[in-house]
Amino acid sequence: MSSPAGFLRLTFPLASINVLNQASRTLLATIGPALSLEFGLSAAELGMLAATFFASYALAQLPAGLAMDLYGVRRVQVLLALVAGIGFLLCAVSTGIAVLAVGRLVAGLGLSVGMIAMLTAHTQWLPRTHVAGMTGLGVFVASFGGMAATLPAQQLLPFTGWRGLFWIMAGMAVVASVWIAISVPERPARTGPRPRLWEEIAAYRHVARHPAYRRLAPAIALLSGLNFTYGALWAGPWLRDVGGYEGTARAAMLMFFAAGMMVGSLLTAQAASWFNRRGRDPMLVPGIAIAGLWLTQCLLIAHPWSNAGAIGAIWFLFAFLSAAGPSAYAALGQRFPTELAGRVGTLINFTMLVTVFVLQNAIGWILDLWPRTDTGGWSTAGYGWALGMTVAAQAATIIWALNYKRDQPAG
């Protein structure tokens, strides 16, 4: 399947789910401060609300990955898109934080394997050297959802309210389901005898025990996990409490984050594919991004600047570097047979989402160690310690990857 045809038939419709994914992740960073004031939420409670989305996301990974390998991306994504629509509907009609949390949980189930579905379809239908580039292009398209959930969503709030935004997303999920059903092809036919179900499930153990997974998974999970942790929640409160931005100004700053993710997902993926076609290690570009993200967090801790341009630039860089996650997923996937594509992707995604769940809650716990400010925010000192925690965690994964025994290619 040629690249243009692959984009129109595979990438574009599957990216529609990821548009909703990015929007759902980012929206809470836009409306989170308002929710915390309206419902009187503590930092830990706000972190739990955000983490609920990723908890259900994580729980769906392994069964969804197996289902994609067995039944195909198209069938799984048609069903899950409808589940996401139900979740957004629950959010739209919720009158309290409990129902909103349930809606987030259901939406998380429906959006759980959007990027992995796209990566799996590319792995099955495209040459290996094109997988990272096409997946990055799909994430670039999806990033418009994250951008729409910042300043545009802030501008719509007076007219639609936050419930109206969820109604719009519910309708988009139904449209995406129909589009995927019409456009995406069935999975390629498998050759040879079909393994028993327990053997298919046991393949997860093979992936988890592989030296490549053990060596690289922690660093890759944290690379993408930090994007989720801050882009989906804590960048918004940081901009309010440390940067001093409110309302439209804060939403505009979040657009820098979304723009950084858009550009980063496109350029890092294209660079990874370019180096891969020339015989270089496919982890080269993600490795550079991991090191750069560590340095960027150190800059956020030091916070030596106060002008809007510098703050916007550093969050742009944070998102740009952390957007190399799909390239890292593709690089790890190349070490395994194609028929395991769904399971490799969802296992690393599961690891990443567990990391996000822990980090989003841990940051909330750290911030709650300090008294709330007069404006209802959290202490700048707390944000410094929270970033210090993630800097230390990322340093540990880098040291682990550099010192782990060299991985061998999978047979």
N, C-alpha and C positions, 0 to 999 in steps of 0.2 A: 504494500500500500504506500503510495507516494506521500511525501510530507504534506503538500497542500491538501490532498484528499484525506490524509490522516487527521489533519487539523480540523477540517470541516465536519468529518463524520465521527471522529473519536473525541478529539480534544475539546472542541467548542461546546458540544452538548454536555459533556461530563464536567467541564469547567463551570457550567451554570450552577451545579450543586456547590461548588467551591466558592462561587460568588456569595451564595447565602451563608456558607460557612464563615467566610471572612467577615461578612456583615454582622453575623450573630456574635462572633468573637469580639469584634471591635465596638459594637453598640453599647455594651455595658461600660466600657471606658468612657463613652460620651455621656450616658445617662446615670452612671454609677454615683457620682457625687450628689446628684439630685435625689436618687433613691435613698442614699444613706441619710440625707436630711429629712426626706418625707416620711420614711419608716423608722427613723431613729436607729439605724444600723451601726453597729460597731465595725471596726476594720475587719475583725475576724468573721463577722456575719456577712459582710460584703464579699470577703474573700471566699467564704463558703458558697455564696450564691453563684459566683463566677466558677468556682471549682466544680459545682454540681454538673455543669455542662460538660466539663472534661472528664468527670468520673463516669458518666454514662457513655461518653465517647470511648473511654478506655475499655469498659466492659464489653462493648460491641466489637472490639477489634478482632479478637481471635476467631469467634464464630463467623464474622463477616468475611474475614480473609479466607477461611476455609470454603465458605459458600461461593466466593468469587472464583476460586480455583476449580471448584466442582461444577458450578452451574453457570458461570459466566458473569462478567461485569454488568451487562445490560439488565438481566433479570433482578440482580441484587439492588442495583441503583434505582430502578423503577419503583421498587417497593419501598426502599429507604427514603426516597424523596417524598413519598406520601406520608410516611411516618414523621418526617421533619415538618410537613405542613400541619399535621395534628398538633405537634409541639408548639409551633408558632401561634396556632389558634388558641391553645390553652393560655399562652402568655397574654394574648390580646384580650381575653375575657376575664383574666384574673383580677381579683379585688383585694388580694393580700399577698404577702411575700411567700406563703407556703405554696399556693397554686402557681405563682410565677416560677418558683423553684422546680416544681413538677414539670411545667412547660419547658423550662430550660433542659431538664433531664431528657424528656422525650425528643426535643429538637436535637440534642446531642447524639442520641441514638441514630436519628435519621441522617445526620450529616457526618457520621463517624468515620467513614472510609472514602470521603470524596476525593482527596488527593491520591490515596493509595489506589482507588479504582482507576483513576486516570493513569497513574504510573503502571498498573498492571496491564491495562489495555495497550499502552505503548510498548511494554515489554513483549506482549504477545504478538503484536502486529507490525512493529517497526524494527529496523536494524538497531543493534545495541548502541551504536555510536550516535544515534539520533534520540535515544530515550530521554537523556537528561535535558537536552535542548527543548524538545517538544513538551516535556513535563513542566519545565520552567516557563515556557510560553503560556501553558494553561494556567499556571499559578499567577502569571502576569495579568491575564484576563480576569482571574478570580479576585485579584487585588482591587479591582474597581469596586467590589462589594465592601471591602474594608474602608476604602476612601469615602464611599457613599454614606457609611455609618458615622462619619466624623462631622465635618462642617455642613454638608447637605442635610444630614439627619437633624443636626442642631437647628438649622433654619426651618425644617418642617415641623418641629415639635410644637410651636404655637398653634399650628393649624390641625395637626393630626393627633397630638399627644403621643406618648410612647406606645400606647395600645394600638394606635393607628399604624405605627411603623410595623408592628407585628402582624397586623392584618395584611399589609402589603406583602410581607415576606411569606405568609401562608399561601397567598395566591401565586407567588413566584415559584414556590415549591411544587405546586400542582402542574404548572406549565413545564417545569424542568422534567418532571416525571414523564409527561407525554412526549416531550422532545427526545429524551433518551430512548424511549420505547420505539420511536419511529426511526431514529438515526443510527444508533450504535449497533454494530453487528454482533451476532452470537460469538462465543469464544471459539477459537480454532479447535478442530476435532483432535482428540487425543489419540495417539497411536499406542498399540500394545495392550495387554490386559489391564483392566481397571483395578487398582489396589482396593483392599477392603477399607471401610470407613475408619476403623481404628488405626490402620496404617497411615491413612491420610492425616489423622489427628496427630499421630506420633511424629510426623514430619516436623512439627513445631520444636520437638526436642532436638532433632538433628540440627535445625537452624540455630537454636539457642546454645548448643554445645560447640558450634563451629568456631574455630579460633578467630576468624574475621569478625564475627558478631561480638564475641566477648571483648575483643580488643577495641573495636570502633563504636559499638552501640552506646556506651555511656557518653562519649563526647558528642555524637550525633544527636542523641536524645536531648542533651542539654542545649545544644545549638538551636534546635527548633523549639525546645521547651521555653527558653527565655523569650523568644518571639511571642509565644502564646501568653506567657506569664505577664509580660508588660503590655503588649499590644492589646490583649483582651481585658485588662483591668488596670494594673498599677501605674501605667504611664499617665493616665488621666489624673488620678489623685496626686502623683508626683508633680505634674505641671501646675496643679492648683496650689499645693502646699509648699513646694520648694521653688517653683518658677514664678508663682504669684499670678497665674492666668486663670481667668474665670470665663464661663459662658462661651461666647463666640470665639474669643481669643484662644481659649484652651482647645476648642474644637479645631481651630485653624492649625494649632501646633500638632494636634493628632493627625492632621492631614499630611504633615511632614513625615510622620511615622508611616502612614499608609503609602505615601509616594516612595519612600525609601524601600518598602517591601516590594512595590511594583517594579521599580527599576532593578533592585537587587535580584529578584526572582528571575527576571529576564536575562540580565547580563551575566550573573554567576552561572546560570544553566548553560547559556551559549558558550561561555568560556570553558566550562567543564567538558562539553561535547567537542569543542575545538581541540582541546588538549588530548582528549580521549582518541579522536580520530588520528592523532599524530603519535599515538603509542605511549602517551604519558599516563602516569597513575591517575585514575579518575578521582581519587581523594585529594588531589593537589589543591584544587580551588576550594573545596570545603575546609581543608586544613588551614589554608590562609585565612578564611573567614572566621574559623574558631579562634585563632590567635588574635585577630583583629577585634572580635567581639569582647574578648577578655580585656584588651586595652581600652576599649570604649567604656566599659563599665567602670574601670579605674578613673576615667575622666569624669564620669557622672558622680563618683564619690568625692573627687577633689572639687568639682563644681567651681572652676576658677573664673567663670564668666557670668554675666548677668544680662547681656543684650539678647534680644529675641532671635537675631540671626544665628548666633552661636548655639543657643539652646535648640533651635529648630534643626541646625546642621548636625548636632551630636545625636539627636533622636533619629534623624534621617539615616545617619551612619549605622546606628544600632540596628534599625530595621533592615537596611541594605545587607549587612553582614549576616544577620540571623536568617535572612531569606534564602541562604545557600542550603538550607535543610533538604529540599527536594533533590538537589544535586548529590548530596551525601547519601540519601536513600538510594538513588540510582546507582551510585558507586558501590555501595554495599550489596545491592541486589545482583550486580554483575558477577559476584562470587558464588552464585547459586544457579541451579537449573531453572529454565523459564517456567516450568510447571509449578514451581514453588513461589512464583512472583507475588501472589496475593498474600501468602503466609509470611514471607520475609518482610514485606512492607508493613503488614499489620502488626507483626511482632515488635518491630522497631517503633511503630507508632504507639503501641501499647506501653512500651517502656517510656517513651516521651511523655505520654499523657499522665502516667502515674507520677512522673517527675513534675509536671505542671500542677497536678492536684496538690502535691506536697508543697511546692514552692508558693503557690498562691495562698495557701493557708498559713504557711510559715511566715510569709511577709506580713500577713494580717496580725498574727500573734506577736511578732516583733514590734509592729507599730503600736499595738495596744499596751506595750510596756510603758509608754509615755502618756501623760494626760492629753486629752483633746485640746486643741487650740480654741481661742475665743470665737473663731469663725466656723468651728465644727470639724476642722481638718485634723491632721496628725503631725507630729513633731518632725522637723527636718532631720534631727539626729536619728530618729527611727529609720528614715529612708536610707541614711548612710550605712547603718548597721545591716539593714536588709540587703543592700547592694554588696556589702562586704561578705555576706553569707554566700551570695551567688558567685562572686569572684572567687572565693575559696573553693566552692564546688567545681567551678569550671577549671581551675588550676589543677585540681585533683584528677579530673578526667583527661586532661592533656598529659599529665605525668603518666597516668595509667596507659594511655595509647602509645606513648613513646617508649615505655619500658616493657610492654607486653611482648611475648615471643612473636616473631614474625608469622603472620597468618599464611596458610596455604590455600591455593584455589580449590574450590569445591569441585567434586567430580560430577 
